[in-house]
Amino acid sequence: MERFEHDLIHAIGEHRSSGIIIDVGALDVLDSFGSRTLHDIAEMSRLRGAITVIVGIQPDVAYAMVELGMQADAMHTALDLEEGLAYLGRLARQPSVTSARLGAPR
């Protein structure tokens, strides 16, 4: 997870990414380390100018994330990849998101 986090944050700058989608659909369980890492990735991505959308959260994983007290303020969620891509597209077109990314006053 730490290597993924490191590589992803560097790739955002290298590819000038404005958004990322992380699909966690294959996860049956999410521990506190995994929850914290997802939150950290979303926050670091935001600081690098990219919007994070987490997709595919299984019901048990959602329950565990809430029980672990995970703060989801830095990331957005969608049901699946298709909805995540549409959501990311809508977020990218919002003036407040685009202005904040370009450094313009809000």
Backbone as CSV, one residue per row, in Angstrom:
resi,resn,N_x,N_y,N_z,CA_x,CA_y,CA_z,C_x,C_y,C_z
1,MET,0.823,-1.193,0.000,0.000,0.000,0.000,0.870,1.260,0.000
2,GLU,1.958,1.228,0.771,2.817,2.413,0.829,3.474,2.686,-0.524
3,ARG,3.874,1.642,-1.200,4.489,1.823,-2.523,3.466,2.360,-3.518
4,PHE,2.256,1.813,-3.474,1.175,2.299,-4.339,0.928,3.778,-4.080
5,GLU,0.859,4.145,-2.814,0.640,5.541,-2.428,1.740,6.434,-3.005
6,HIS,2.966,6.054,-2.801,4.119,6.820,-3.280,4.104,6.956,-4.803
7,ASP,3.937,5.832,-5.486,3.938,5.844,-6.952,2.786,6.667,-7.514
8,LEU,1.621,6.554,-6.914,0.452,7.289,-7.394,0.632,8.792,-7.239
9,ILE,1.121,9.230,-6.103,1.302,10.663,-5.858,2.321,11.247,-6.839
10,HIS,3.365,10.513,-7.129,4.341,10.980,-8.118,3.753,10.978,-9.529
11,ALA,2.942,9.974,-9.852,2.341,9.881,-11.184,1.366,11.031,-11.438
12,ILE,0.721,11.544,-10.403,-0.198,12.676,-10.567,0.550,13.858,-11.180
13,GLY,1.715,14.160,-10.652,2.507,15.263,-11.196,3.098,14.943,-12.557
14,GLU,3.592,13.736,-12.700,4.226,13.329,-13.956,3.239,13.385,-15.124
15,HIS,1.999,12.967,-14.882,0.991,12.925,-15.942,0.031,14.112,-15.896
16,ARG,0.268,15.026,-14.936,-0.584,16.213,-14.775,-2.053,15.818,-14.647
17,SER,-2.290,14.798,-13.829,-3.637,14.260,-13.642,-4.500,15.218,-12.836
18,SER,-5.739,15.359,-13.259,-6.677,16.195,-12.507,-7.635,15.350,-11.690
19,GLY,-7.597,14.041,-11.877,-8.458,13.160,-11.108,-7.940,11.740,-11.139
20,ILE,-8.269,10.999,-10.079,-7.914,9.584,-10.016,-9.108,8.798,-9.502
21,ILE,-9.206,7.582,-9.950,-10.241,6.678,-9.468,-9.538,5.465,-8.890
22,ILE,-9.935,5.096,-7.690,-9.390,3.899,-7.049,-10.548,2.934,-6.865
23,ASP,-10.437,1.756,-7.481,-11.478,0.735,-7.394,-11.101,-0.255,-6.297
24,VAL,-11.915,-0.296,-5.249,-11.660,-1.192,-4.120,-12.665,-2.348,-4.104
25,GLY,-13.277,-2.598,-5.257,-14.310,-3.626,-5.350,-13.838,-5.019,-4.973
26,ALA,-12.561,-5.303,-5.118,-12.045,-6.632,-4.790,-11.776,-6.802,-3.297
27,LEU,-11.864,-5.728,-2.531,-11.585,-5.820,-1.099,-12.805,-6.314,-0.336
28,ASP,-12.624,-7.396,0.414,-13.686,-7.897,1.283,-13.558,-7.303,2.674
29,VAL,-12.335,-6.897,3.020,-12.038,-6.374,4.344,-11.132,-5.164,4.193
30,LEU,-11.327,-4.179,5.045,-10.456,-3.014,5.048,-10.104,-2.706,6.501
31,ASP,-8.832,-2.836,6.838,-8.409,-2.569,8.207,-8.090,-1.092,8.388
32,SER,-7.675,-0.729,9.581,-7.403,0.677,9.875,-6.253,1.217,9.029
33,PHE,-5.252,0.386,8.756,-4.129,0.818,7.912,-4.618,1.127,6.498
34,GLY,-5.423,0.236,5.929,-5.954,0.455,4.593,-6.846,1.679,4.520
35,SER,-7.684,1.852,5.531,-8.568,3.031,5.582,-7.754,4.315,5.661
36,ARG,-6.765,4.315,6.526,-5.910,5.490,6.680,-5.139,5.779,5.394
37,THR,-4.669,4.727,4.724,-3.933,4.909,3.482,-4.825,5.504,2.399
38,LEU,-6.062,5.027,2.263,-6.994,5.608,1.298,-7.239,7.079,1.578
39,HIS,-7.437,7.399,2.852,-7.647,8.799,3.237,-6.412,9.631,2.900
40,ASP,-5.240,9.119,3.221,-3.999,9.847,2.952,-3.792,10.054,1.450
41,ILE,-4.087,9.030,0.656,-3.961,9.157,-0.797,-4.888,10.257,-1.299
42,ALA,-6.121,10.259,-0.834,-7.086,11.278,-1.265,-6.623,12.672,-0.869
43,GLU,-6.094,12.808,0.333,-5.640,14.122,0.798,-4.399,14.579,0.038
44,MET,-3.438,13.674,-0.157,-2.233,14.046,-0.907,-2.575,14.372,-2.356
45,SER,-3.491,13.617,-2.941,-3.917,13.880,-4.315,-4.564,15.257,-4.410
46,ARG,-5.400,15.575,-3.440,-6.047,16.892,-3.412,-5.000,17.992,-3.349
47,LEU,-3.993,17.805,-2.519,-2.931,18.795,-2.398,-2.114,18.906,-3.686
48,ARG,-2.085,17.838,-4.478,-1.370,17.846,-5.766,-2.280,18.299,-6.911
49,GLY,-3.543,18.641,-6.588,-4.455,19.169,-7.594,-5.345,18.154,-8.260
50,ALA,-5.448,16.950,-7.713,-6.276,15.905,-8.323,-7.442,15.541,-7.412
51,ILE,-8.558,15.266,-8.032,-9.749,14.816,-7.312,-9.682,13.294,-7.211
52,THR,-10.011,12.740,-6.049,-10.017,11.292,-5.858,-11.452,10.798,-5.745
53,VAL,-11.756,9.755,-6.507,-13.054,9.092,-6.410,-12.783,7.620,-6.106
54,ILE,-13.337,7.137,-5.009,-13.211,5.731,-4.624,-14.466,5.018,-5.117
55,VAL,-14.294,3.920,-5.843,-15.439,3.176,-6.365,-15.397,1.728,-5.903
56,GLY,-16.570,1.090,-5.938,-16.658,-0.337,-5.659,-16.618,-0.714,-4.193
57,ILE,-16.966,0.193,-3.308,-16.932,-0.122,-1.878,-18.047,-1.116,-1.558
58,GLN,-17.654,-2.292,-1.076,-18.610,-3.325,-0.695,-19.317,-2.918,0.607
59,PRO,-20.536,-3.411,0.847,-21.276,-3.031,2.057,-20.495,-3.263,3.359
60,ASP,-19.833,-4.417,3.474,-19.073,-4.698,4.697,-17.882,-3.754,4.851
61,VAL,-17.287,-3.379,3.729,-16.157,-2.450,3.767,-16.646,-1.062,4.174
62,ALA,-17.794,-0.641,3.651,-18.365,0.656,4.043,-18.633,0.681,5.543
63,TYR,-19.194,-0.395,6.048,-19.465,-0.504,7.485,-18.161,-0.385,8.277
64,ALA,-17.134,-1.108,7.847,-15.851,-1.078,8.557,-15.237,0.315,8.519
65,MET,-15.348,1.000,7.387,-14.783,2.345,7.268,-15.441,3.299,8.257
66,VAL,-16.746,3.175,8.409,-17.466,4.021,9.367,-17.071,3.649,10.789
67,GLU,-17.018,2.357,11.068,-16.642,1.895,12.408,-15.230,2.328,12.790
68,LEU,-14.338,2.395,11.808,-12.957,2.814,12.062,-12.829,4.331,12.178
69,GLY,-13.922,5.038,11.931,-13.904,6.489,12.048,-13.196,7.174,10.900
70,MET,-13.177,6.535,9.738,-12.492,7.110,8.587,-13.173,8.395,8.155
71,GLN,-12.379,9.445,7.997,-12.874,10.724,7.509,-12.827,10.701,5.991
72,ALA,-13.967,10.860,5.354,-14.035,10.794,3.897,-14.134,12.177,3.272
73,ASP,-13.686,13.203,3.978,-13.843,14.570,3.493,-12.957,14.897,2.295
74,ALA,-11.852,14.215,2.106,-10.939,14.536,1.010,-11.227,13.729,-0.245
75,MET,-12.183,12.801,-0.155,-12.448,11.959,-1.314,-13.940,11.899,-1.612
76,HIS,-14.219,11.450,-2.805,-15.586,11.257,-3.240,-15.757,9.773,-3.513
77,THR,-16.996,9.299,-3.490,-17.251,7.889,-3.746,-18.333,7.732,-4.806
78,ALA,-18.301,6.590,-5.474,-19.328,6.220,-6.442,-19.484,4.708,-6.384
79,LEU,-20.623,4.242,-6.866,-20.949,2.827,-6.778,-19.991,1.939,-7.581
80,ASP,-19.698,2.336,-8.815,-18.833,1.515,-9.668,-17.995,2.419,-10.574
81,LEU,-17.168,1.804,-11.407,-16.254,2.565,-12.257,-16.994,3.497,-13.208
82,GLU,-18.066,3.017,-13.826,-18.821,3.844,-14.762,-19.367,5.099,-14.069
83,GLU,-19.967,4.922,-12.903,-20.484,6.075,-12.167,-19.345,6.955,-11.660
84,GLY,-18.228,6.350,-11.309,-17.070,7.110,-10.853,-16.516,8.014,-11.937
85,LEU,-16.437,7.498,-13.151,-15.962,8.312,-14.272,-16.917,9.471,-14.559
86,ALA,-18.211,9.191,-14.519,-19.198,10.258,-14.746,-19.121,11.299,-13.630
87,TYR,-18.983,10.841,-12.402,-18.890,11.751,-11.260,-17.633,12.614,-11.350
88,LEU,-16.523,12.003,-11.706,-15.273,12.732,-11.859,-15.406,13.792,-12.943
89,GLY,-16.066,13.437,-14.027,-16.297,14.402,-15.098,-17.136,15.580,-14.632
90,ARG,-18.182,15.310,-13.857,-19.016,16.400,-13.334,-18.231,17.278,-12.374
91,LEU,-17.441,16.674,-11.499,-16.648,17.452,-10.539,-15.631,18.334,-11.247
92,ALA,-15.017,17.794,-12.291,-13.989,18.542,-13.024,-14.576,19.755,-13.742
93,ARG,-15.863,19.690,-14.098,-16.506,20.806,-14.803,-17.047,21.878,-13.862
94,GLN,-17.087,21.606,-12.560,-17.601,22.598,-11.622,-16.629,23.762,-11.529
95,PRO,-17.132,25.003,-11.618,-16.242,26.172,-11.574,-15.398,26.242,-10.309
96,SER,-15.951,25.885,-9.160,-15.180,25.995,-7.917,-14.018,25.015,-7.900
97,VAL,-14.221,23.824,-8.441,-13.141,22.835,-8.494,-12.093,23.280,-9.509
98,THR,-12.528,23.705,-10.683,-11.585,24.135,-11.714,-10.810,25.366,-11.250
99,SER,-11.479,26.320,-10.638,-10.809,27.529,-10.158,-9.796,27.201,-9.072
100,ALA,-10.183,26.327,-8.155,-9.265,25.965,-7.072,-8.045,25.256,-7.646
101,ARG,-8.254,24.403,-8.665,-7.139,23.677,-9.256,-6.204,24.634,-9.987
102,LEU,-6.725,25.655,-10.612,-5.898,26.591,-11.352,-5.319,27.698,-10.488
103,GLY,-5.655,27.696,-9.201,-5.122,28.675,-8.288,-5.893,29.993,-8.306
104,ALA,-7.030,30.033,-8.961,-7.840,31.251,-9.013,-8.580,31.433,-7.693
105,PRO,-8.868,32.662,-7.318,-9.618,32.875,-6.081,-11.011,32.286,-6.195
106,ARG,-11.514,31.776,-5.066,-12.846,31.189,-5.033,-13.904,32.228,-4.836
